[in-house]
Each structure stands twice: as structure tokens, then as C-alpha cells.
């Protein structure tokens, strides 16, 4: 995938920088022109150096043509931003300005204001007054105010301001990029899992997305009529045979598929992978074969494959397709991962999408399967858990859709990581492949197929998250920051054999706070709202909280420290002591972003 390739209709949202100034002529405005525009230039340069779009290109910033001292210049800037495709605005100022005449009143942009902490001119006073104007008009805005006083001629961006600029912009980009794209359901509800139900009001009103639907019979039609790129298929099958290691077969002899059957399964799952990708984003090669409608795809930024049981009772399962598509590489080399939820769990798919757009990295889709207490582990294995796992751990495991990046074989500063595709080396791809085996699917996959089997390396900072929908309340996000851990091989073997040993395992330990759902590891497991979770690399709980507030999705459960909680300034009006309750009230008050 090239660094400028685009999969979906529309340009990536740009970041509009608004240099706001005291409009009084005769010495005041003139003395502030250079420093105000300098702040805008500094923010633009900083963000373009630090942040990337999902395809690897640096983010684009657009600066207003002039400083904004009044309503005319505010309107001119708004018009320019509309032409340029700005979806996010950051207002900067070192001084007092006239708030209602200069603020961004576009209801479609996500907004922040950096009010310079200086004594010569009161940027903080403008920040407070402009915030009040935003809140009174029902336009939530994020406040950025440095802790320490700076000199007026200081062009640097303080570290605490940098952190807030990054957290705000990462979250706002994720929210803005999702808008106007599709979630594609391939099939419907798998095994009665409620998260598979595509709640259109959630996708439309909260995410700004549309829902698309394709029956799984469309996959069968494309298989039978060769509606895929046959040249790429031959290349892909060759790569699969050369690079995917076959693991053990745990099925009893009477349920094991013959070599010929398994050969056919490999051919089918490779074709399925191409077909699912083409259904999501289209493929111009299909038009060359005369399939003009099929070539267009569904403009899907995320998708789910129902699989069980309507498909898997007679066809190879979707594990290979989901694992390969969700990874940051395939037979064509490194590329942006596709967000594909197993069992068409639409809510986990949406959560994966947020995590991916914040990190620009692959996601692990997993069952939140088992809490292992220290006592239970010692009883079963005679091993005493120590270190991060001393208080117990959660076994994350599913039948195979976890991205191969989840092996932890990529590294940042010598530690296991899941990186943006443009930073992944060929050597790291090889390590991910060598750390993974592909085992014949277990007995309840009657149609055969294969599942990925790997164990995630320990000491990787991760965040597990999940969106749930509650009757009468709406969507609610929950998350847990923590670490992956490794067990001695014999201990892992005993625990893994008790469930399905042919599936990928991530041993997860949440960071405990001693309070509420994070009193202990058991409480985290006991308060998790569904059977699935999405796991992102890094401690991104702060960014997820910020993005959720932009979407007006309250967060019911998190272990993010207070200093990393960054929400619109209006949220403080709903309470400053119990921030969780205040978040619920604020989200209810403002309602869905696209209501």
C-alpha cells in the first residue's frame, strides 16, 4: 500500500488553525499580528510533524488567511475551511479578543481553543469568555491552557499544551474520519449475540455512518462465478503456502479432514479473503472482468463476517480471512489493516475502528474469556503468579480473527509493540508469521477451515475497550488499560489446553486503582459488558475518553488517571467531583453528535 492510497470516498479531514486577535486598531492589533500568526504556524508545524492519517501521510493543516479580529474575518475563515475540507478547528490566541465575534460557530467542526498563558495580554481571559460563549450556544469546545506563564515572545509550545493538542487532534481525527463511511454487515446475527445487531440509530446518530448489508450468499456467488482477481489469487495462494505454518490437528480422527479437503479449504479461504476485501472497498480489476457493480464495493471502513453458523456448518470458517485482513500486511506487503469483526459483532467492530484510527495500528479482537485468580492458577498448575500477574489475569482468546500484529513480534525501543504499517520492517513481518500456526478448525466448525494460534508476548502496554448499547441509555463505552503478560510455557500449556489450544491467546492484566470496577482483576472481568473486547496497542484510554465525549458516548468504566481525562469544558458544569456521573449527564444533555 502506498503512503497516499485512499480506500474510501472523500478526502481526509484537515485541521483548521484559527489565529484570533484583539481587533482594536491603533497599536493593539498591530502589536499582536506577528505573535498571533506565529502561534498558528507553530501549532500547524507541530501537528504535521507528529500526526499521520491512516494511510501514512502527514496530517494537513490549513491556517486562516489573516488573523481573526471580528465577524467578517471569522466568516471568511469559515468559508475557506469549508472549501478546504476542514473538520477540526483549533483556535489560538495570546490576548483578549471579542468572543462571540470570533469563535467558530460551525456546528459541524470539532473545536478546541489554546489560550496562551502570558501576563502581557490575557489570552486566558479570552479562553474563559470564549468557552462561556460556546457553552451558552451549545457548541462544546475543548480548553487548552498551559500550566506555566510564558513570555510573549516565547514561540515554543509547552509540553503540557503539546500533550493536549495531540490528544485532542488524534481523537478528533478518528471521529471525523469515520463520518460518511459505511459499516458492512456480511450476514446478520451470529449465534444470538446481541452485538451483531446493527443498531442503525447508533451508527447514524453517534458515528455519522451508514449501514450496508450483504447476505453471505453473495460470498458463495462470487466463489462460484470467480468474481475476484484470479491473478492476485494465484499470487496470494502461493504466499500462503510458503508463509503460513500449519499447526497441530486436535480433532479426533473421525473429524479430521483429509489432505485433499484441507487443500481445498486453503484455496477457499484465500478467495474468501479477497472477496471480503472487495465487498468492503471495491476492486477495479473486477470491472475489467465485466463485473461493474461488484467493482464498486460498499465504501466500508469496517465490516463484520457472520460466519457461525449459517456459513461454518458447511463452508470453511472465516478465521484466516479475518486474521489476514485485520493484520498490517499480507501477500502484497505492508498496508493499513482492515477492520473486520468476527461473528459480525458490530459494536466490537466500531470499537476496533476507534482504536485503529487513534493508534494507526492493527487491533486484537478477542473473547473476554476467563478470569484466572492466583489461587486457581496455583491449584491447577502448582505455579504462583508473580509480577504484574500476581493479582490474577484475564484470558483473551477467540477462534482466530486477532491480527497477527498481536503476536507482539514488532518492537518499539526493544519492547513488544503493534506499529503503524509504514514502520513495520520485513523482518518483523517474518517474526509475526513464524510466531503463528494455522490449525485445522475444531469440531464445531463442520465446514472446516483453519484458526490462528499464537501467544502474545508479555510487557506490551495495551488498552481493552468495548461499546455496549443499553436500553433507555444508549451506547456506553468501557475500557481498561493494562499490560500483556507471559507465563512459563508449561503453565501456559496447562491453562490453554483447558479451552481451545488452537486459538490465539493474550494474557491481559488491567492496571488496578483499588476502586470500583478496578478494585481487583476479578472486578474488571465481572463488570465487562459483553463477551468480546477490542485490544489496542498503548495506553490510549485518555484518547478514547476524549473521542467518546466528542461523540457524546458516556464512559461507564475506565482506569485513566484524572490528569489524562480531557473532555469539553462544558462537562465541568455537570460536576467536578464524580466525573463519571458528570460525563453521563453531559452526554445526555448534548445528545448524539449527528442527531
C-alpha positions in Angstrom: 0.0 0.0 0.0 1.4 3.4 -1.0 1.5 6.1 1.6 -1.1 8.2 -0.3 -3.5 5.4 -1.2 -7.1 6.0 -0.3 -9.7 3.3 0.2 -12.8 5.4 0.7 -14.7 8.3 -1.0 -13.7 11.7 0.2 -10.6 13.4 1.4 -9.2 13.1 4.9 -10.4 15.9 7.2 -8.0 18.8 7.5 -7.2 20.7 10.7 -8.1 24.4 10.6 -5.9 26.8 12.7 -7.7 30.0 13.6 -5.4 32.8 14.9 -7.7 35.1 16.8 -6.7 38.6 17.8 -7.8 41.7 19.6 -9.4 43.7 16.7 -8.8 47.2 18.1 -6.6 49.1 15.6 -4.3 51.9 16.5 -1.5 49.9 18.1 -3.1 46.9 19.9 -3.9 44.7 16.9 -0.7 45.7 15.1 1.4 44.7 18.1 -0.2 41.3 18.2 -0.2 40.3 14.5 3.1 38.5 14.4 2.9 36.7 17.7 -0.7 35.5 17.0 0.1 34.2 13.5 3.3 32.7 14.9 1.2 30.7 17.4 -0.9 29.4 14.4 2.2 28.5 12.4 3.8 26.7 15.4 0.7 24.6 16.0 0.4 23.7 12.3 4.1 22.6 12.1 3.9 20.7 15.3 0.8 18.7 14.3 2.1 17.9 10.8 5.3 16.6 12.2 3.6 14.5 14.9 0.5 13.0 13.4 -0.5 10.9 10.3 -3.6 9.9 8.6 -4.4 6.1 8.5 -2.7 5.8 5.1 0.6 7.1 6.5 0.6 10.6 5.0 1.1 13.6 7.5 -2.0 15.4 8.6 -2.8 18.6 6.7 -3.4 21.9 8.5 -5.0 24.9 7.0 -4.3 28.3 8.5 -6.7 31.3 8.2 -5.5 33.8 5.6 -5.5 36.5 8.2 -5.8 36.9 11.9 -9.4 37.0 13.1 -10.4 40.1 14.8 -14.1 40.2 14.1 -17.1 38.6 12.5 -16.1 39.3 8.9 -12.7 37.6 9.2 -14.4 34.8 11.1 -16.8 34.3 8.3 -14.1 34.4 5.6 -12.1 31.8 7.6 -15.2 29.6 7.9 -15.8 29.8 4.2 -12.1 28.9 3.4 -12.3 26.0 5.8 -15.4 24.7 4.1 -13.7 24.8 0.7 -10.6 23.1 2.1 -12.4 20.3 3.8 -11.6 21.2 7.4 -13.3 19.0 10.0 -11.4 20.1 13.1 -10.6 23.6 14.3 -8.0 24.9 16.8 -8.3 28.5 17.8 -5.1 30.1 19.2 -4.6 33.5 20.8 -2.2 35.3 23.1 -4.6 38.1 24.0 -8.1 39.2 24.8 -10.5 39.1 21.8 -14.2 39.5 21.3 -15.6 36.0 21.8 -19.0 35.9 20.1 -17.5 37.8 17.1 -14.5 35.5 16.7 -15.4 31.9 17.8 -16.0 29.1 15.4 -19.8 28.6 15.2 -19.8 25.9 12.6 -21.9 23.1 14.1 -20.1 20.5 12.0 -16.5 21.1 13.3 -14.9 19.7 16.4 -13.3 22.6 18.3 -10.5 23.5 20.7 -9.0 26.8 21.9 -5.5 27.3 23.1 -5.4 30.4 25.2 -1.8 31.5 25.8 -0.7 31.7 29.4 1.0 35.1 29.4 0.8 38.2 31.5 1.3 40.9 28.9 -2.1 40.2 27.2 -4.8 38.0 28.8 -5.2 35.0 26.5 -6.6 33.1 29.4 -9.4 35.7 29.8 -10.4 35.2 26.1 -10.3 31.4 26.6 -12.7 31.7 29.6 -15.0 34.1 27.8 -15.0 32.2 24.5 -15.6 29.0 26.4 -18.7 30.5 28.1 -19.9 31.6 24.7 -19.5 28.2 23.2 -21.3 26.6 26.2 -24.1 29.0 26.1 -24.6 28.4 22.4 -24.5 24.6 22.8 -21.2 24.2 21.0 -18.9 22.1 23.2 -15.2 23.2 23.0 -12.0 21.8 24.4 -9.9 24.2 26.5 -6.1 24.2 26.3 -4.3 26.3 28.8 -0.6 25.9 29.7 0.2 25.5 33.4 3.1 27.9 33.4 3.3 31.5 32.4 5.3 32.2 29.2 6.9 35.3 27.8 5.0 36.9 25.0 8.0 36.4 22.6 8.2 32.7 23.5 7.3 30.8 20.3 7.6 27.3 21.9 4.7 25.1 22.7 4.9 23.9 26.4 4.9 20.1 26.9 1.5 20.1 28.7 0.0 22.0 25.8 1.6 19.6 23.3 0.0 16.7 25.1 -3.4 18.2 25.0 -3.1 19.2 21.3 -2.1 15.7 20.4 -4.8 14.0 22.5 -7.5 16.4 21.1 -6.4 16.1 17.5 -5.9 12.3 17.5 -9.4 11.8 18.9 -11.0 14.4 16.6 -9.4 12.8 13.5 -10.8 9.4 14.5 -14.3 10.9 14.9 -14.1 12.9 11.7 -12.6 10.1 9.5 -15.5 7.8 10.4 -18.2 10.2 9.3 -19.8 9.3 6.0 -18.3 5.9 5.7 -20.1 2.5 5.9 -20.2 -0.4 8.3 -20.7 -3.5 6.1 -22.6 -6.5 7.7 -21.7 -9.7 5.8 -24.5 -11.8 7.1 -26.5 -10.9 10.1 -26.6 -12.1 13.8 -24.2 -14.9 14.8 -25.4 -17.4 17.4 -27.7 -14.9 19.1 -25.0 -12.4 20.0 -26.8 -9.0 20.5 -23.7 -7.0 19.5 -24.2 -8.4 16.0 -27.5 -6.5 15.7 -26.7 -3.5 13.5 -28.3 -0.6 15.5 -28.7 1.9 12.8 -29.6 4.8 15.1 -26.3 4.3 16.9 -24.2 4.2 13.7 -26.1 7.1 12.1 -26.6 9.5 15.0 -23.5 8.8 17.0 -20.9 7.9 14.4 -22.3 9.6 11.3 -22.0 6.3 9.4 -24.4 4.4 7.1 -25.1 0.6 7.4 -24.7 -1.7 4.4 -25.8 -5.3 4.3 -24.7 -8.2 2.1 -26.1 -11.8 2.6 -23.4 -14.4 2.9 -24.8 -16.0 -0.2 -23.0 -13.2 -2.1 -19.7 -14.7 -0.9 -20.9 -18.0 -2.3 -21.9 -16.4 -5.6 -18.5 -14.8 -6.0 -16.8 -18.0 -5.2 -18.7 -20.0 -7.8 -18.5 -17.3 -10.5 -14.9 -16.4 -9.9 -15.7 -12.8 -9.0 -12.3 -12.0 -7.7 -8.9 -11.1 -9.1 -7.7 -14.5 -10.3 -4.2 -13.3 -10.8 -3.9 -11.9 -7.3 -5.5 -15.2 -6.0 -2.7 -17.3 -7.5 -0.1 -14.9 -6.0 -1.9 -15.0 -2.6 -2.2 -18.8 -2.6 1.5 -19.2 -3.3 2.4 -16.8 -0.5 0.0 -18.6 1.9 1.6 -21.9 1.2 5.1 -20.5 1.6 4.5 -18.5 4.7 1.6 -19.8 6.8 2.8 -22.7 9.1 0.3 -25.5 9.6 -0.1 -26.4 13.3 -1.4 -29.5 15.0 -4.8 -31.0 14.5 -6.6 -31.5 17.8 -9.7 -33.1 16.3 -10.5 -36.8 16.8 -9.5 -39.0 13.8 -13.1 -39.3 12.6 -13.5 -35.5 12.4 -10.1 -34.7 10.8 -10.3 -33.5 7.2 -8.2 -35.3 4.5 -5.2 -33.7 2.9 -7.3 -33.1 -0.2 -10.1 -31.4 1.8 -7.6 -29.2 3.6 -6.0 -28.2 0.2 -9.4 -27.2 -0.9 -10.0 -25.3 2.3 -6.9 -23.2 1.8 -8.0 -22.3 -1.7 -11.4 -21.3 -0.5 -10.2 -19.2 2.5 -7.8 -17.3 0.3 -10.6 -16.5 -2.2 -12.9 -15.5 0.8 -10.2 -13.0 1.9 -10.2 -11.4 -1.5 -14.0 -11.3 -1.7 -14.5 -9.8 1.8 -11.9 -7.1 1.0 -13.6 -6.4 -2.4 -17.0 -6.2 -0.8 -15.6 -3.5 1.6 -13.7 -1.2 -0.7 -14.2 -2.5 -4.2 -11.7 -3.6 -6.8 -11.3 -2.1 -10.3 -9.9 -5.4 -11.5 -13.5 -6.8 -11.3 -14.7 -4.2 -13.7 -12.2 -5.4 -16.2 -13.9 -8.8 -15.9 -17.3 -7.3 -16.6 -18.5 -7.1 -13.0 -19.1 -3.4 -12.9 -21.4 -3.3 -9.9 -19.2 -5.6 -7.8 -16.2 -3.5 -8.6 -17.6 -0.5 -6.6 -17.6 -2.0 -3.1 -19.6 -0.5 -0.2 -17.2 2.3 0.9 -16.8 0.3 4.2 -14.3 1.5 6.7 -15.3 -1.5 8.9 -17.1 -4.8 8.4 -18.1 -8.0 10.1 -18.5 -11.6 8.9 -21.3 -13.6 10.5 -19.8 -17.0 9.8 -21.3 -19.0 12.5 -23.4 -20.9 11.9 -25.1 -20.4 8.6 -21.7 -20.4 6.8 -19.4 -22.6 9.0 -21.8 -25.5 9.2 -20.9 -26.3 5.5 -18.0 -23.9 4.5 -14.5 -23.2 5.8 -14.7 -20.7 8.6 -13.7 -17.0 8.3 -10.7 -17.1 10.7 -8.0 -16.9 8.1 -9.7 -14.1 6.2 -10.4 -12.1 9.4 -6.9 -12.6 10.7 -5.1 -11.7 7.5 -7.4 -8.7 6.7 -7.1 -7.3 10.2 -3.3 -7.5 10.1 -0.9 -4.8 8.8 0.4 -7.0 6.0 -0.5 -9.7 3.5 0.8 -11.1 0.3 1.1 -7.6 -1.2 3.3 -6.4 1.7 2.6 -3.9 4.4 -0.6 -2.0 4.2 -3.2 -0.4 6.5 -5.2 -3.1 8.4 -8.9 -3.7 7.6 -11.2 -3.6 10.5 -13.2 -6.9 10.2 -15.1 -8.1 13.3 -15.7 -11.8 13.7 -19.3 -13.0 14.1 -20.3 -9.6 12.7 -20.1 -8.1 16.2 -20.9 -4.6 15.0 -20.2 -2.9 18.4 -16.8 -4.5 18.7 -16.2 -3.6 15.1 -17.0 0.0 15.9 -14.7 -0.1 18.9 -11.9 -1.6 16.9 -12.4 1.2 14.4 -11.9 3.9 17.0 -8.8 2.2 18.4 -7.3 1.8 15.0 -7.9 5.4 14.0 -6.4 6.7 17.2 -3.3 4.4 17.0 -3.0 3.8 13.2 -2.2 0.2 14.2 -4.0 -3.2 14.0 -6.4 -4.4 16.7 -6.8 -7.7 18.5 -10.4 -9.0 18.5 -10.9 -11.4 21.4 -13.4 -13.1 23.7 -13.0 -11.8 27.2 -12.9 -15.5 28.1 -11.7 -16.4 31.6 -10.6 -14.7 34.9 -7.8 -16.7 36.4 -7.3 -15.9 40.1 -3.8 -16.6 41.6 -5.4 -19.3 43.7 -7.0 -21.0 40.7 -3.7 -20.9 38.8 -1.8 -22.4 41.7 -4.4 -25.1 42.2 -4.3 -26.2 38.5 -0.6 -25.7 37.8 1.2 -25.5 41.2 2.6 -22.2 39.9 2.4 -19.0 41.9 1.8 -15.9 39.8 4.2 -13.1 40.3 5.0 -9.6 38.9 2.2 -7.9 37.0 0.1 -11.1 37.1 0.3 -11.5 40.9 -3.3 -10.5 41.3 -4.6 -12.7 38.5 -5.2 -12.2 34.8 -7.8 -12.4 32.1 -7.5 -14.9 29.3 -8.3 -13.1 26.0 -8.9 -15.7 23.2 -11.1 -16.2 20.2 -11.2 -18.6 17.2 -8.7 -16.7 15.1 -9.6 -13.2 14.0 -6.9 -11.5 16.0 -4.4 -9.6 13.9 -1.0 -11.2 13.5 0.4 -8.0 14.8 -1.0 -9.2 18.1 1.9 -11.7 18.4 3.9 -8.8 19.8 6.8 -9.6 17.5 7.1 -6.0 16.3 9.1 -3.7 18.6 9.4 -0.1 19.8 12.5 0.7 21.9 13.2 -3.1 22.3 9.7 -3.8 23.7 6.8 -5.7 22.1 4.5 -3.4 20.1 1.9 -3.2 17.4 3.1 -0.5 15.0 1.7 1.6 12.1 2.2 -0.3 8.9 4.7 2.2 7.5 7.0 1.5 10.4 6.9 -2.3 10.2 10.0 -4.0 8.7 10.2 -7.1 6.6 12.0 -8.8 9.5 9.1 -8.0 11.8 6.6 -9.5 9.3 8.7 -12.7 9.2 8.7 -12.8 13.0 4.9 -12.4 13.2 4.4 -15.2 10.7 6.9 -17.5 12.4 5.2 -16.9 15.8 1.8 -18.1 14.3 0.5 -21.5 13.4 -2.7 -22.3 11.5 -4.6 -25.3 12.9 -7.5 -27.2 11.4 -10.6 -25.7 12.8 -12.2 -27.6 15.8 -15.2 -29.9 15.6 -18.0 -27.3 15.8 -16.7 -25.7 12.6 -18.3 -28.5 10.5 -17.2 -27.0 7.2 -13.5 -27.0 8.1 -11.1 -24.1 7.7 -8.2 -23.0 9.9 -7.7 -20.9 13.1 -4.7 -18.9 14.0 -2.7 -20.0 17.0 -0.2 -17.7 18.7 0.6 -16.3 22.2 1.1 -12.6 22.6 4.4 -11.6 24.1 4.4 -10.0 27.5 5.2 -6.5 28.7 3.2 -4.8 26.0 1.1 -1.8 27.1 -2.5 -2.3 25.8 -6.0 -0.9 26.2 -9.0 -3.2 26.0 -12.3 -1.4 25.1 -15.9 -2.1 24.2 -19.0 -0.2 23.3 -22.3 -1.6 24.6 -25.9 -0.4 24.0 -28.2 -0.2 27.0 -32.0 0.2 26.6 -33.0 3.6 27.7 -29.5 4.8 27.9 -27.9 4.3 24.5 -24.3 3.5 23.7 -21.8 3.3 26.6 -18.0 2.8 26.4 -15.9 0.9 28.8 -12.1 0.4 28.8 -9.3 -1.0 30.8 -5.6 0.0 30.4 -3.1 -2.7 31.3 -0.3 -5.0 30.1 0.1 -8.3 28.4 2.0 -10.9 30.4 3.8 -14.1 29.6 3.6 -17.3 31.6 6.1 -20.1 31.8 5.5 -22.4 28.8 4.3 -25.3 31.0 1.9 -23.2 32.9 0.5 -21.6 29.7 0.2 -25.1 28.2 -1.9 -26.4 31.1 -4.3 -23.3 31.1 -4.5 -23.1 27.3 -5.4 -26.8 26.9 -8.4 -26.3 29.1 -10.1 -24.2 26.4 -9.2 -24.4 22.7 -5.4 -24.7 22.2 -5.6 -23.8 18.5 -6.7 -20.2 19.1 -4.6 -17.1 19.8 -4.0 -16.2 23.4 -3.4 -12.9 25.0 -2.9 -12.9 28.8 -4.1 -9.5 30.0 -3.6 -7.8 33.3 -5.5 -4.5 33.8 -4.0 -1.7 35.8 -5.8 -1.6 39.2 -6.8 1.5 41.1 -8.3 -0.1 44.2 -11.7 1.4 43.5 -14.9 0.4 41.8 -14.5 -1.9 38.8 -10.7 -1.7 39.2 -10.6 -2.9 42.8 -9.1 -6.1 41.5 -8.8 -8.1 38.3 -11.9 -10.1 39.1 -14.0 -6.9 39.3 -12.8 -5.9 35.8 -13.9 -9.2 34.4 -17.1 -9.1 36.4 -18.1 -5.6 35.1 -17.2 -6.2 31.5 -20.4 -5.7 29.5 -20.1 -8.3 26.7 -18.3 -11.4 25.6 -16.0 -9.5 23.3 -13.4 -6.8 23.5 -11.1 -4.9 21.2 -7.4 -4.5 22.2 -5.2 -1.6 21.1 -1.5 -1.1 21.5 -0.6 1.5 24.0 -2.4 3.2 26.9 -4.9 5.1 24.8 -7.7 5.4 27.4 -7.3 9.2 27.5 -7.8 9.4 23.8 -10.8 7.1 23.9 -12.4 9.2 26.6 -11.8 12.3 24.6 -13.3 10.7 21.4 -16.3 9.4 23.3 -17.1 12.8 24.6 -16.9 14.2 21.1 -19.4 11.5 20.0 -21.5 12.0 23.3 -20.9 8.4 24.3 -20.5 8.2 28.1 -17.8 6.1 29.6 -19.0 3.8 32.4 -15.8 2.1 33.4 -12.1 3.2 33.0 -8.8 3.4 34.9 -7.5 6.6 33.3 -5.9 9.0 35.8 -7.6 12.4 36.3 -4.7 14.3 34.7 -5.3 12.5 31.4 -9.1 13.0 31.3 -9.7 15.6 28.6 -13.3 16.5 27.7 -15.1 19.6 26.5 -15.1 22.4 29.1 -18.9 22.2 29.4 -18.5 18.8 31.1 -17.3 20.6 34.3 -20.7 22.3 34.6 -22.2 18.9 35.2 -20.0 18.2 38.2 -16.3 18.2 39.1 -16.1 15.6 41.8 -17.8 12.5 40.3 -16.5 12.8 36.7 -18.2 9.6 35.6 -21.7 10.8 36.6 -20.9 14.2 35.1 -20.0 12.6 31.8 -23.3 10.7 31.7 -25.3 13.9 32.3 -23.3 15.9 29.8 -23.7 13.3 27.0 -27.4 13.1 27.7 -27.7 16.9 27.7 -26.0 17.5 24.4 -27.2 14.3 22.7 -25.6 12.4 19.8 -23.2 14.3 17.6 -25.3 13.8 14.5 -28.8 13.8 16.0 
